[in-house]
Amino acid sequence: MMNTITAILTVWKRNHLEEQLLALLGQTLSPQVIWVQQTQHHVDVDDVIYKYRNYIKYTCWEDNPGVFGRFESVENIDTQYVYIVDDDIIPGSGYLEKALETSKRLNAIISPNGRLLNIRNDRTEVYVGDGYEFQHCFCAVDREVDFGNNSWFLKKEWIDFFLQEKPLFRNNGEDIHLSATCKLLGNIPTIVPRQIKPYESGNIKRIYSADEYALHRKMGFSRERVKVIQKFRSSGWILQQEKVLI
């Protein structure tokens, strides 16, 4: 059980599944279990599922559980750690090893990029690990953020904090919900780890996030997220910028 990892990959309308599986199977620290969770049948991944059938556990959800479904399914894993991956993320070969080391050292959720929020309007003020000067996620030092994006490496037991609060929206705000509940209920921070070289980066194909399926293009996306942030701030969630003022 110690240091064992389940990776959860989602499939919706993008199809980077085989590239993601190869990236996971080529890690310097490979996951013990890989779950592939497909939502409905927007893309055909049958050939990939068959090709990698000995390495994965496959589920297809006919009803769309929204972005919260994969987090809720963590209850059912048997490993000590879980790595939840968006469908547009390709980790560098050393990322899981780095994520485990950083999570243990800092007792933290690890994401390849994250956000610092403006305390006056609850909108993103600073992007961490997500600058446009690199094609991969880059961060010079381990840095605490208000919430992480795109993938999340965490202890399985921390999902209990996440599940204590019902989501405002099932298809938005899961990243905020995770960081806020873990910080409020368990004092678990969210960290963007040091990522200098592509092999240690949490995402080496950032261009994959710039397609028409990106959720941030959805009508009302930002407005919904502000409501999620305000919900948790009203419960006592303190933002990183507030800590500077205290």
Residue pairs with C-beta under 8 A, 6 or more apart in sequence:
1 78
1 79
1 80
2 80
3 80
3 81
3 100
4 32
4 33
4 78
4 79
4 80
4 81
5 29
5 31
5 32
5 33
5 79
5 80
5 81
5 82
5 83
5 96
5 100
6 31
6 32
6 33
6 34
6 35
6 77
6 78
6 79
6 81
6 82
6 83
6 156
7 24
7 31
7 33
7 34
7 35
7 82
7 83
7 84
7 85
8 35
8 37
8 70
8 73
8 74
8 82
8 83
8 84
8 85
9 17
9 20
9 21
9 24
9 34
9 35
9 36
9 37
9 85
9 87
10 37
10 38
10 39
10 70
10 85
10 86
10 87
11 17
11 36
11 37
11 38
11 39
11 43
11 45
11 87
12 38
12 39
12 40
12 42
12 43
12 87
12 213
13 42
13 43
13 213
14 43
14 87
14 88
14 208
14 211
14 213
15 43
15 44
15 45
16 87
16 88
16 90
16 205
16 208
17 36
17 45
17 48
17 87
18 48
18 51
18 52
19 90
19 205
20 85
20 87
20 89
20 90
21 34
21 36
21 48
21 52
21 55
21 56
23 90
23 91
23 92
23 93
24 30
24 31
24 34
24 91
24 96
25 55
26 93
27 91
27 93
27 94
27 95
27 96
27 97
28 93
28 94
28 96
28 97
29 96
29 97
29 100
30 96
31 79
31 83
31 96
32 79
33 57
33 77
33 78
33 79
34 55
34 56
34 57
35 56
35 57
35 58
35 59
35 73
35 77
36 45
36 49
36 56
36 57
36 58
36 59
37 59
37 60
37 61
37 69
37 70
37 73
38 45
38 58
38 59
38 60
38 61
39 60
39 61
39 64
39 65
39 69
40 60
40 61
40 62
40 64
41 60
49 56
49 58
61 69
64 171
65 72
65 170
66 167
66 169
66 170
66 171
67 170
67 171
67 172
67 174
67 215
68 167
68 170
68 171
68 174
68 177
69 170
70 84
71 84
71 159
71 162
71 174
71 178
72 163
74 82
74 84
74 156
74 159
75 159
75 163
77 156
79 156
80 155
80 156
81 100
81 103
81 153
81 154
81 155
81 156
82 152
82 153
82 154
82 155
82 156
82 159
83 96
83 99
83 151
83 152
83 153
84 151
84 152
85 91
85 150
85 151
86 150
86 151
88 150
88 205
88 208
88 209
88 211
88 214
89 112
89 150
89 151
89 202
89 203
89 205
89 208
90 203
90 204
90 205
90 208
91 112
91 151
91 201
91 202
91 203
91 204
92 136
92 195
92 197
92 198
92 199
92 200
92 201
92 202
92 204
93 199
94 199
94 200
95 112
95 195
95 199
95 200
95 201
95 202
96 153
98 193
98 194
98 195
98 200
99 110
99 153
99 193
99 202
100 153
102 108
102 110
102 142
102 191
102 193
102 194
103 109
103 110
103 153
103 154
103 155
103 191
106 142
106 189
106 191
107 188
107 189
108 144
108 188
108 189
108 190
108 191
109 148
109 152
109 153
109 154
109 158
109 178
109 179
109 182
109 188
109 189
109 190
109 191
110 148
110 152
110 153
110 154
110 190
110 191
110 192
110 193
110 202
111 129
111 145
111 147
111 148
111 149
111 150
111 151
111 152
111 153
111 175
111 190
111 191
111 192
111 202
112 129
112 137
112 148
112 149
112 150
112 151
112 192
112 193
112 195
112 201
112 202
112 203
113 127
113 128
113 129
113 130
113 137
113 139
113 148
113 149
113 150
113 192
113 202
113 203
114 128
114 129
114 130
114 143
114 145
114 146
114 147
114 148
114 149
114 190
114 192
115 124
115 126
115 127
115 128
115 145
115 146
115 147
115 149
116 124
116 125
116 126
116 128
116 145
116 146
116 239
116 240
116 241
117 123
117 124
117 125
117 146
117 229
117 239
117 240
117 241
118 124
118 125
118 241
119 239
119 241
119 242
119 245
121 226
122 226
122 229
122 230
122 233
123 222
123 226
125 241
128 139
128 143
128 145
128 192
129 137
129 138
129 139
129 143
129 192
129 195
129 202
130 137
130 149
130 206
131 138
134 206
135 204
135 205
135 206
135 207
136 195
136 198
136 201
136 203
136 204
136 205
136 206
137 192
137 195
137 201
137 202
137 203
137 204
137 206
138 195
138 196
138 201
139 192
139 193
139 194
139 195
140 194
140 196
141 194
142 191
142 192
142 193
142 194
143 191
143 192
144 189
144 190
144 191
144 240
145 179
145 190
145 191
145 192
145 240
146 176
146 179
146 190
146 239
146 240
147 175
147 176
147 178
147 179
147 180
147 190
148 175
148 178
148 179
148 190
148 191
148 192
149 175
150 202
150 203
150 209
151 202
151 203
152 175
152 178
154 178
154 182
154 188
158 182
158 186
158 188
161 181
161 182
161 184
161 185
161 186
161 188
162 177
162 178
162 181
162 182
164 181
164 185
165 177
165 181
167 173
167 174
167 177
168 224
168 227
168 228
168 231
169 224
169 227
169 228
171 215
172 215
172 218
172 221
172 224
172 225
172 228
173 224
173 225
173 228
176 225
176 228
176 229
176 232
177 228
177 232
178 190
179 190
180 229
180 232
180 235
180 237
181 232
182 188
182 190
183 189
183 190
183 237
183 238
184 232
184 235
184 236
184 237
193 202
194 200
195 201
195 202
198 204
215 221
216 222
233 239
